[in-house]
Amino acid sequence: MPAATGYGLAKTFDHLNDGPKLGIELWWWAAWFAGLVATLVPNPISLTAIRILAPASTAACLVAGFVGDRWPTALIVSVAWSLLVTTIAFMPTTGDPMINGSAYGSERRMALRAPGFALVGPIQLAWLLAAIGLLAPPLAMAANAGLIIILALVFAGGALWVSGKMLHQLAQRWIVFVPAGFVVHDPVQLLDAVLLRRSAIATFGPAVDVGTDAEIDRTDLTGGAIGLALGVDLVEPTEITLRRSGLSSSDQTAKLIKTAALVFTPSLPGALLTEARVRGIKIGAASSGAHPIHPIGDEDG
């Protein structure tokens, strides 16, 4: 990133005095260093950081071009490279080793795709807040306004904390295989993780829709995610606690239900089914439905 985008960014503020120029360079070096540490230390937090910083680098290059009102070849190369880095950052094969960085023992985590209700609106707004926080200090430094720089730094800290906390929930959504079976860990839609024991799983595989005449329905945890949905049918109903809020972790209102089938959308469905087969879980096309959902009651927290 420094070699491919640093020179292009630097060209856009060559006209500034040494003080503002040095401040901007130090800010972007700090951002790059944070991305480097995140890359070298696989962890769900690192994944969140990378997926904020990578597209922010593209935004920085574009803003630099429009603010500076010039597009040297170096800056165009910077935009292209940052777009490539952003694409890699959001690939499932990048997220997989990141979320497993904090796994322990015989755990194997498999990421879930972002729910559809968050794809258009919530994710972009949360990231935009983070991007504005990252861009505000260098823009204030370019204006060489002392008080505004201090306010921009304070705003950057708050914006990155709030947006990072919201986006980090998406990096914590996964299926984790454990010796007893696997756990559905989804802080966006579940108040508590759900352990599905191997002995309690009737079948596990692609969710097959056989029409509207099915006698029973599944509990849908896909959230409308794009991709192949997998379904797990249980031998008997189990209790789960659904969260009623979306990406807002402050609202703990929940609904306790009883269900014998779940549907979710993993980022790497083929790898997930392979892992399940290796661990002795029965694989096959799950039926179109499961036992009816029986509400047990509503509870707060």
N, C-alpha and C positions, 0 to 999 in steps of 0.2 A: 504493500500500500504506500509506504513513503516514497519508494522509487517511482511508482507508476502514477500516483496522484499528487504527491507533495509538490513536485516542481510546477505542475499545472495550477495548483491552488496558489502557490507563492507568486506566480507571475501576475495574478490579479490584484495583489496589493503591494507591488513594487513601488508604487507612487507614494505610499505612506511614509511617515517619519519612522525613524528607527524604533522608537518606543512602542507605538501601536503595532508595528510589524512584528517585533519580538514577542509581544503579548499574544498575538494571534498564532504565531508559530508554536509557542509553548502550549497553547490550548489544544491545538490539533495534535501535537506530539503526545500530550497527555491522553487524548482520546484514542490515538493509535496504540499507546502502551496498554491501556485498559483492554482494547481488543486483542492485543498480543497475549496478555495474561489469560484472558478468557479462552483463547484458542489452545493454549498450552495446558490449561487446567480444566479438563472435561467435567462438567457439572451442569445441572439444570439452570443455575444462576448464570453460568457462562453462556449457555445457549440464549438466554434472554438478552444478555449484553450484546452478543454478536448480532442478533436479529434486530437490535435497535441501532447499533453503530454502523453496520454494513449499509443499509439503505440511507442512513444519515450522511454517509460519505458521498453518496450520489446527490443528495439534496444540497450538500455543501458546495459541490462542484457546480451545480446548476445555479445556485444563488450567487456564487462568485462570478459566473459568467454574466448574469443579468445585472448584478450590481455594478460590476466593472465595465459593463457595456462593451465587452470585447471577448472574442472566442479564439484565442491562440490555439495552434495545433496541440500543444501540450495539455491544454484544458479539455479539449475534445477527447484525447486519449485518457485523461483522468476520468471523465464521465463513463467512457466505455469500460474501463477496468473496474470501476466501482460497481457498475451494473453487473459485471461478471461475478464479483465477490458477493454481491447481494443474492444473486441466483444460487450460488453455492451454499450460502448461509441458510437458505430456506429449503434446501433439499432434504428429504427424509433420511438419506444416508449420512448427512451431517448431524442431524438431531439424534440419531440412534446412539452413537458413542458418547454424545454429550450427556444424555439423561442417564446413561449407565455408569458415568464417571463416579457417581455417589452411591451406586449400588454396592451391596456387600454380600459376602458368602456366595451361595449358589443362585442369588437373584438374577433375573434377566428381565429387563424392562423393555417394553415395546410401545412406542409413542402412539397416541391417538390423534387423528386429524382435528383441526380446529372446527368447532361446531359452525354450522351454516349461519346461525343467527348472529355470529360475531364477525363473519367474513366481510360484510359490507356495512361499515359504520363504526362499531366499537373498536375493532383492531386499528383501523386507520386513524381514528380520533386519538386513541391512546398513543400511537406512535407519533402522530403529528405533535402532540404535546411534548413528547421527548425530543423530537427534532427541533422544535422551537427553542427548547431549553438549551440544546447543544449549539444552536446557531446564534442565540441572543448575545452571549459574551463576545465572540469575535466581531459581530456587527457593531456592538457598543464600543469595542476597542478601536475599530476603524473610524468611528465618529469622534474618538479621542475625548469622550465625555466622562470625567471621573466618577461622578455620582451615578450616572446611568450604568457604568461598568459594574459598580458594586451591586446595584439592584439587579442587573442581568445575571450576575453570578449567584445571587440568592434565589432568583427565579429558576435558574438552571438546576440548582440542587433540589428544589421542591418539585419541579416538573419531572425530573428524572426519577425521583422517588415514587411519586404518585403513578406515573405511567408505567414504570418498571414493575411496580407491585401488581398492577392490573394485568400486564402482559405476561408476567411470570406464572400466573395461574395456568396459562395455555401450555407452558413448558413443563408443567407438573401433571399433565394428563397422560396416563399410561396404563398398560396392562403389565403387571409384574408377576413373573412366574416364581413360585416358591416351592419348597419340597412338598407341601400339602396340596398344591393345585395352582391357582393363580388369583391375583387380587385386581379388582377394577379400582383404580385410583384416579378420580376425576373431581377435583375441588370445585370445578365450575358447575357441575350438575348433581354431585353427591355431597352430602354433608359429612358422611363417613365412608371410608373405603370399604369395599365388599369383598370378602374372601369366599371364593367358590372352590370347595374341596374337590379333588379328583374323583372321589367316590360319589359325590353328589351331582356330577356332570353326566347327563344322559348322552348328549352329543354336542359337538362343537364344529362349526363350519360356516360356509357362506349362507347368509340369510336369504331364504327362498320365499318369494311371494307367490302363493298359489291362487290368489284372488280374494274377493271379499266374502266368500262363503266360509272362510275359516272360522271354527268355533271359538277360537281363543286369540288373544293379542299378546304381543311382547311389550316389555318396558323398553322404550326407545331411548338410548343414551347417545345416539349419533348427533343429535342436535341439528339434523339436516346437513351433516358434513358431506362433502363431495368425495366419492370413492367407494370401493367395495365394502359393504357392511358385513360383519360377521355376527352370527347368532349363537348363543349358548342356551341349550335347554337343560333344565335341572330335573333331577329325579322328583323333588318335591319343592313347594314354594319356600322362598326365603325372604326375610325382611330386609328392605333397603330404605334409606332416608334420602329423598330427593330434595335438592335445594331449589328454592323458588326464585332466587335472584340469579342474574347472569354472571357478568364479570365482577360484580360488586361483592367483595368479600365481607363487607360490613354487615350485610343483611343475612342473618343466620336463620331466617324463617324456613322451616322445612316441613315436608309431608312424609310421614311414615307409611309405606305401602308393603304389600306382600305380592311377590311375583315368582314365577318359576321359569322365566326366560328373559334374557337381556340381549340387546342389539347394540353394537358399537362399531366405529369405523377406524381401524388402525392405519397408520401411515404406511406400514409394510405388511400387508395381510399375508402374503406368501411366506415371509420369514416367520411371522407369528404362528401360522398353522404348522410350519415345520418344527418350530420349537415345542409347540403343544404335542405333536406326535412323538417327538423324542422323549418327552416327559410322561408318556403313557396316557395321554388324554385321548378319548375316542373322537376321531375326526370323521365328519360326514356332513352332508347338507342338512342344516337344521330345519325343522318343520316350520311352516308358515306362522305358527303362533305357539303360545304357551298357555298355562293356566290363567284364568282371569285375574286381573289386578284387584286385590281387596284392600281398600283404604283401612288402615288401623286407627288413624287419628292424626291430628295436626299438633305439632309442638314447636315451640320456639327454642332455638339453640339445641 
